[in-house]
Amino acid sequence: MPPGKGQMTPLPPPRAPQPAPKGAQGPPGPRPAPRGPVPPQPRSKKRSRRHQRFLERRALLEQRGVLRPPRHQQGGRDPPQGLPEVAPRCGKEPGSPIPNGVPPLRPAKYVAIDCEMVGTGPRGRQSELARCSVVGYHGDVIYDKYVRPQLPVVDYRTRWSGVTKGHLRNAIPFRAAQAEILKILKDKIVVGHAIHNDFQALKYFHPKDRTRDTSRIPLLNQKAGMPVRASASLKNLAKHLLHKKIQVGCRGHSSVEDAQTAMELYRLVEVQWETELARSQPPRPPSPPADPSTDSDQYLDDQYWPTDLTAGSL
């Protein structure tokens, strides 16, 4: 008889649990806790958007020159992690000790120069630039041009300079050549032999701490078995240390060959010489401690930004 209105329907009796068939697996239990560090939880949308605005505004200020980029972008001591190691240069084996105070090798910052001069003025006693050659750290030719002197040539000095009248027929004017050469020498470490003569011909003064004169390196004289304070010629140093002959024949010197030879001599004693120069230079004063009150990052907040910049560009 079906139950009437307002009567409760009796519930069926509970079934007894049946044994699981052989080979069947039970319900999965709780998973074991993962080993190792727990990955960081994702940031909230509000915090992520604020951080994104912070980075965009900082990049804008760095582009305008108001802020400086982080230290790892300025070439500081601590490089960003994850970058591949740079292979050693100039035959330095990995793991070889580097002397303290020696800056890292940067071949693009090194050039060698040599100039050939002709005689102008009364009796040709005044020397003027007639050819200039600049080579790179590995001897590659960067610049090599004949230059027309400002005064009429009286003595070409072909026996030493290798310059003839035909070479200067279509030569570049001195002022134009000077501008091109000084652009190459800017911010470079310049190597040369008796390099003050080359700078005098260029009517130029290069910073002393960026000049390397191979005629005044006691280490080269010691290696060549010459007196330490003697001013050895480039020809003799090349003969004793590089075992090659230069400046031979009656056609004069080659400014390219002389510049390449000066760079080769410099590379023989580069590490030792740069170490001595680094030790002889006075130490730099320590940087003052940072003042938290002058930290410019606080001004990247919304309250310090113009409304048009906040709403428009970002």
VOGU-3710 file (C-alpha; in Angstrom, 3 decimals, decimal comma):
1> mppgkgqmtp> 0,000/0,000/0,000  1,516/3,297/-1,015  2,190/5,734/1,784  -0,389/8,416/2,333  0,022/12,093/2,426  2,346/13,180/5,193  3,863/9,708/5,748  7,605/9,093/5,418  8,960/6,707/2,809  11,141/4,071/4,534
11> lppprapqpa> 14,790/4,078/3,419  16,315/0,885/2,024  18,723/-0,940/4,345  22,417/-0,136/3,764  24,353/-2,571/1,623  27,224/-4,442/3,125  30,570/-3,592/1,551  31,584/-6,189/-0,968  35,197/-7,327/-1,140  37,143/-5,896/-4,058
21> pkgaqgppgp> 37,938/-8,405/-6,785  41,430/-9,782/-6,939  43,800/-7,498/-8,794  41,533/-4,429/-8,562  42,922/-1,246/-7,009  41,123/0,749/-4,371  40,312/4,443/-4,486  43,390/6,642/-4,720  44,620/7,858/-1,336  46,116/11,232/-0,531
31> rpaprgpvpp> 49,150/12,106/-2,677  52,492/12,357/-0,889  53,915/15,847/-0,377  56,307/16,826/-3,212  59,961/16,817/-2,353  62,186/19,853/-2,810  61,322/23,563/-2,662  57,749/24,563/-3,253  57,385/26,698/-6,416  56,434/30,324/-5,709
41> qprskkrsrr> 52,798/31,226/-5,980  51,850/33,568/-8,837  51,486/37,211/-7,957  48,144/38,807/-7,770  46,950/40,741/-10,806  47,053/44,029/-8,922  50,652/43,536/-7,798  51,770/42,351/-11,246  50,265/45,378/-12,981  51,922/47,736/-10,517
51> hqrflerral> 55,281/46,054/-11,030  54,829/46,273/-14,793  54,164/50,016/-14,548  57,256/50,337/-12,362  59,457/48,645/-14,984  57,991/50,671/-17,850  58,508/53,964/-16,071  62,018/53,052/-14,974  62,894/52,159/-18,573  61,494/55,510/-19,708
61> leqrgvlrpp> 63,592/57,406/-17,164  66,723/55,453/-18,154  66,045/56,291/-21,803  65,767/59,983/-20,937  68,970/59,836/-18,884  67,329/60,583/-15,543  68,211/57,187/-14,054  71,200/54,962/-14,594  70,708/51,349/-15,702  71,389/48,555/-13,185
71> rhqqggrdpp> 75,008/47,640/-12,452  74,970/44,402/-14,476  73,934/46,453/-17,540  76,782/48,946/-16,973  79,486/46,288/-17,200  79,953/45,916/-13,431  81,866/43,173/-11,723  78,939/40,786/-11,218  77,693/39,585/-14,627  74,141/38,270/-14,923
81> qglpevaprc> 73,883/34,586/-14,156  73,137/32,089/-16,878  75,394/33,619/-19,547  77,872/31,339/-21,322  81,491/31,656/-20,395  83,672/33,631/-22,806  86,552/31,713/-24,329  89,999/32,998/-23,308  91,912/35,134/-25,800  95,520/35,618/-26,729
91> gkepgspipn> 96,506/32,070/-25,868  95,491/32,328/-22,209  94,433/28,910/-20,951  91,225/28,510/-18,940  91,869/28,678/-15,242  95,195/30,474/-15,581  95,684/33,062/-12,829  95,139/36,676/-13,828  97,279/39,254/-12,013  95,406/41,472/-9,604
101> gvpplrpaky> 94,591/44,917/-10,924  94,887/43,972/-14,617  91,754/44,942/-16,544  90,104/42,294/-18,733  91,410/42,091/-22,260  89,368/44,014/-24,844  91,060/43,832/-28,238  88,698/46,396/-29,766  90,105/49,028/-27,395  93,696/48,631/-28,655
111> vaidcemvgt> 95,148/50,146/-31,825  98,675/50,772/-33,071  99,706/53,758/-35,165  102,659/54,770/-37,298  103,152/57,882/-39,412  105,570/58,792/-42,199  106,680/62,388/-42,552  108,111/64,553/-45,327  110,157/67,760/-45,059  108,597/71,192/-45,536
121> gprgrqsela> 109,623/74,740/-44,694  113,162/76,139/-44,962  115,528/73,439/-46,247  112,869/70,817/-45,520  113,626/70,745/-41,812  109,983/70,895/-40,747  108,263/67,508/-40,586  104,690/67,150/-41,805  102,414/64,144/-42,050  102,412/62,360/-45,418
131> rcsvvgyhgd> 101,069/58,895/-44,559  99,284/57,411/-41,558  98,440/53,786/-40,802  96,362/52,402/-37,926  96,073/48,675/-37,220  94,023/46,680/-34,741  95,037/44,370/-31,923  95,533/41,437/-34,296  97,320/43,504/-36,968  94,321/44,103/-39,209
141> viydkyvrpq> 94,563/47,401/-41,114  91,969/49,925/-39,938  93,292/53,022/-41,696  96,010/53,641/-44,282  96,028/56,808/-46,377  98,482/59,262/-47,875  98,059/62,806/-46,585  98,765/66,061/-48,407  100,852/68,392/-46,180  99,708/71,921/-45,525
151> lpvvdyrtrw> 102,991/73,426/-46,810  104,802/72,660/-50,080  107,032/69,609/-49,840  110,754/70,354/-50,021  112,155/66,919/-49,183  110,136/63,717/-49,633  112,636/61,686/-47,580  111,766/58,678/-49,702  114,681/56,630/-48,384  113,033/56,590/-44,938
161> sgvtkghlrn> 109,404/57,578/-45,502  108,781/55,602/-48,698  106,703/58,559/-49,934  107,084/59,888/-53,467  105,581/62,777/-55,367  103,127/60,446/-57,070  101,752/59,215/-53,747  100,684/62,732/-52,773  99,094/63,624/-56,070  95,625/62,461/-55,003
171> aipfraaqae> 96,265/62,490/-51,252  93,657/63,528/-48,720  94,037/67,015/-47,151  95,596/67,129/-43,708  92,533/68,481/-41,873  90,274/65,786/-43,321  92,776/63,052/-42,483  93,253/64,436/-38,984  89,514/64,302/-38,295  89,275/60,704/-39,538
181> ilkilkdkiv> 92,273/59,519/-37,521  91,304/61,215/-34,268  87,868/59,643/-34,530  89,547/56,227/-34,577  91,881/57,042/-31,669  89,119/58,358/-29,431  88,786/56,322/-26,203  91,416/53,847/-27,449  94,666/52,611/-25,955  97,181/53,613/-28,630
191> vghaihndfq> 100,402/51,644/-29,165  103,380/52,931/-31,137  107,159/53,205/-31,222  108,440/56,668/-30,286  104,794/57,573/-30,548  105,293/61,193/-29,520  106,595/61,877/-33,050  103,389/60,505/-34,552  101,198/62,611/-32,274  103,275/65,677/-33,092
201> alkyfhpkdr> 102,749/65,093/-36,812  99,001/64,773/-36,164  99,065/67,936/-34,010  97,344/65,939/-31,325  97,863/65,014/-27,678  96,636/61,611/-26,487  96,051/60,920/-22,753  99,169/59,501/-21,149  97,340/56,688/-19,355  96,053/55,461/-22,726
211> trdtsripll> 99,418/55,573/-24,500  101,793/52,594/-24,812  105,214/53,526/-26,250  107,239/50,405/-27,107  110,460/52,455/-27,170  110,115/53,010/-23,419  109,322/49,544/-22,073  112,153/48,177/-19,912  110,653/44,693/-20,193  111,301/44,635/-23,956
221> nqkagmpvra> 114,900/45,756/-23,499  115,472/43,053/-20,899  114,079/40,373/-23,178  116,260/41,621/-26,034  119,390/41,748/-23,853  119,748/45,521/-24,143  120,313/48,149/-21,453  117,080/48,839/-19,595  117,126/52,598/-20,143  118,349/52,491/-23,713
231> saslknlakh> 116,037/53,710/-26,474  116,042/50,653/-28,714  114,986/51,018/-32,335  111,952/49,201/-33,677  114,168/47,385/-36,168  116,448/45,954/-33,463  113,584/44,896/-31,196  111,861/43,143/-34,091  115,083/41,335/-34,969  115,836/40,084/-31,435
241> llhkkiqvgc> 112,336/39,398/-30,133  110,188/38,694/-33,203  112,965/37,219/-35,348  111,945/39,177/-38,433  113,536/41,870/-40,553  111,801/45,178/-41,191  112,790/48,482/-42,783  115,080/46,845/-45,323  115,849/47,994/-48,860  115,912/51,433/-50,447
251> rghssvedaq> 112,156/51,908/-50,834  111,703/53,283/-47,353  109,653/52,231/-44,365  106,134/50,847/-44,459  103,910/52,489/-41,873  101,599/49,459/-41,899  104,482/47,080/-41,169  105,854/49,343/-38,429  102,465/49,655/-36,729  101,928/45,888/-36,856
261> tamelyrlve> 105,404/45,286/-35,410  104,775/47,703/-32,539  101,564/45,874/-31,683  103,340/42,505/-31,771  105,989/43,795/-29,375  103,351/45,167/-27,039  101,538/41,836/-26,928  104,748/40,087/-25,863  104,794/41,924/-22,526  101,168/43,017/-22,287
271> vqwetelars> 100,233/41,225/-19,051  103,418/42,171/-17,187  103,365/45,759/-18,381  99,692/46,341/-17,596  100,233/44,824/-14,146  103,038/47,276/-13,393  100,997/50,192/-14,706  98,013/49,196/-12,559  100,207/49,028/-9,461  101,866/52,372/-10,150
281> qpprppsppa> 98,582/54,229/-10,555  97,086/55,713/-7,366  94,069/53,776/-6,023  90,651/55,194/-6,689  88,848/56,697/-3,689  86,024/54,492/-2,346  82,505/55,378/-3,343  80,460/57,149/-0,641  77,783/55,015/1,038  74,356/55,210/-0,489
291> dpstdsdqyl> 71,827/57,410/1,280  68,369/55,782/1,397  66,732/59,205/1,511  68,130/60,015/-1,941  66,936/56,801/-3,576  65,165/57,823/-6,763  63,091/54,629/-6,978  60,556/56,124/-4,592  59,625/58,712/-7,213  58,370/56,009/-9,591
301> ddqywptdlt> 55,113/55,794/-7,657  51,941/57,140/-9,265  51,744/60,186/-7,008  54,996/61,640/-8,418  54,055/61,285/-12,106  52,184/63,813/-14,256  48,641/62,790/-15,045  49,132/63,069/-18,818  52,135/60,727/-18,725  50,392/58,259/-16,427
311> agsl> 47,241/58,081/-18,534  48,690/58,490/-22,018  52,076/56,894/-22,586  51,840/54,181/-19,911
//
